[in-house]
């Protein structure tokens, strides 16, 4: 019997499972819609609702807590010699370095997820009273879809409640 076991393992080691959930939460916040399997959707819903509840009050502590789950794009630090080695194999290679203007000015939508969560998504639910039903939680909805064609896995769409 599975008494007092809270989360699904999703058939993955802990580090892979956490990376998967963080990436799916990011995708949910970025696109406000996520199509995945039912088990994953239920786990993502749990994590996303906790982050939205934290984001309802914009404090430094809450921002730091949410930043642990919203992954920033990797910082590109590539020396000129590393770039020359890479360019030897691929003549169309572009240097990835934070000091290179093209990389800095390129679009990185992951950078705006945190700002979008605190300025757009969380304020939608800020007026809910904590004591009222759905005060902390109930921000997302899972809608079931037909099974996936390849392996017949049960699919679901995770969206925000208006």
C-alpha positions in Angstrom: 0.0 0.0 0.0 1.2 3.5 -0.9 0.4 5.3 2.3 1.8 8.8 2.7 3.5 8.8 -0.7 2.8 12.2 -2.2 4.2 12.4 -5.8 4.4 10.2 -8.9 7.8 9.1 -9.9 7.0 9.2 -13.6 9.4 6.3 -14.2 12.4 8.6 -13.9 15.3 9.3 -11.5 14.8 12.3 -9.3 17.1 14.7 -11.2 15.5 13.9 -14.6 12.0 14.1 -13.1 12.6 17.5 -11.6 14.2 18.8 -14.8 11.1 17.5 -16.7 8.7 19.2 -14.3 10.6 22.5 -14.3 10.7 22.5 -18.1 7.0 21.7 -18.4 6.1 24.4 -15.8 8.1 26.9 -17.8 6.3 25.9 -21.0 2.9 26.3 -19.2 3.8 29.8 -18.0 5.2 30.8 -21.4 2.3 29.5 -23.6 -0.4 29.3 -20.9 -1.3 25.8 -22.3 0.4 22.5 -22.1 -0.4 19.2 -23.8 1.1 16.2 -22.0 0.2 12.9 -20.4 -2.3 12.8 -17.6 0.2 11.8 -14.9 2.6 14.5 -15.9 -0.2 17.1 -16.1 -1.2 16.3 -12.5 2.3 16.7 -11.2 2.9 19.9 -13.2 -0.4 21.3 -11.9 0.7 20.8 -8.3 4.0 22.6 -8.9 2.6 25.4 -11.0 -0.2 26.2 -8.5 2.4 26.4 -5.6 4.5 28.8 -7.7 1.4 31.0 -8.6 0.4 31.1 -4.9 3.9 32.4 -4.1 3.9 34.9 -7.0 0.6 36.4 -5.8 2.7 38.4 -3.2 5.6 40.0 -4.9 8.5 39.9 -2.4 12.2 39.3 -2.8 11.9 36.0 -0.9 9.0 34.8 -3.2 11.0 35.8 -6.3 14.0 33.9 -5.2 11.8 30.8 -4.4 10.2 30.9 -7.8 13.6 31.4 -9.5 14.6 28.0 -8.2 12.0 26.4 -10.5 12.1 28.8 -13.4 15.3 28.0 -15.2 17.2 30.8 -16.9 18.8 30.2 -20.2 22.4 29.0 -19.9 25.0 31.8 -19.9 27.2 31.4 -22.9 30.9 31.7 -22.1 33.0 30.6 -25.0 36.6 31.6 -25.5 37.9 32.6 -28.9 39.9 29.4 -29.1 36.9 27.2 -28.3 34.9 29.1 -30.9 37.7 28.6 -33.5 37.7 24.8 -32.9 33.9 24.7 -33.3 34.1 26.8 -36.4 36.6 24.5 -38.0 33.9 21.8 -38.1 31.1 24.2 -38.9 31.9 27.3 -41.0 28.4 28.8 -40.3 29.0 28.7 -36.5 28.2 31.9 -34.5 30.1 32.7 -31.4 28.1 32.3 -28.2 29.3 34.8 -25.6 27.4 37.3 -23.4 29.7 40.0 -24.6 28.8 39.4 -28.3 26.1 41.8 -29.3 24.3 39.3 -31.5 23.8 36.9 -28.6 22.7 39.7 -26.2 20.2 41.1 -28.5 18.8 37.7 -29.7 15.4 36.7 -28.4 15.5 34.5 -25.3 11.8 34.0 -24.3 12.9 32.1 -21.2 14.1 35.4 -19.7 10.6 36.9 -19.6 8.9 33.9 -17.9 9.6 35.2 -14.4 8.4 38.7 -15.2 5.3 37.3 -16.9 4.5 35.2 -13.9 4.7 38.1 -11.4 3.2 40.8 -13.7 0.6 38.9 -15.7 -0.4 35.4 -14.5 -0.4 35.9 -10.7 -2.3 39.2 -10.6 -5.3 37.4 -12.3 -5.8 35.4 -9.1 -4.7 38.0 -6.5 -8.2 39.0 -5.6 -9.2 35.5 -4.5 -9.6 35.4 -0.7 -7.4 32.8 0.9 -10.3 31.5 3.0 -12.7 31.3 0.0 -12.9 28.1 -2.0 -10.1 28.1 -4.5 -8.3 30.9 -2.7 -4.9 29.2 -2.8 -5.0 26.8 -5.7 -7.5 25.9 -8.4 -5.7 28.2 -11.0 -5.4 25.4 -13.6 -7.7 23.0 -15.3 -6.9 19.6 -16.7 -9.0 18.5 -19.8 -8.6 15.0 -21.0 -7.9 14.2 -24.6 -8.0 11.0 -26.7 -5.0 8.6 -26.1 -1.8 9.3 -28.0 -1.6 7.3 -31.2 1.8 5.8 -30.8 1.6 4.2 -27.4 -2.0 4.9 -26.3 -0.9 7.0 -23.4 -3.7 9.1 -21.9 -3.3 12.7 -23.0 -4.4 15.9 -21.2 -4.4 19.6 -21.8 -3.4 21.8 -18.8 -4.7 25.4 -19.1 -5.3 28.3 -16.7 -8.7 28.9 -15.3 -10.1 32.4 -16.2 
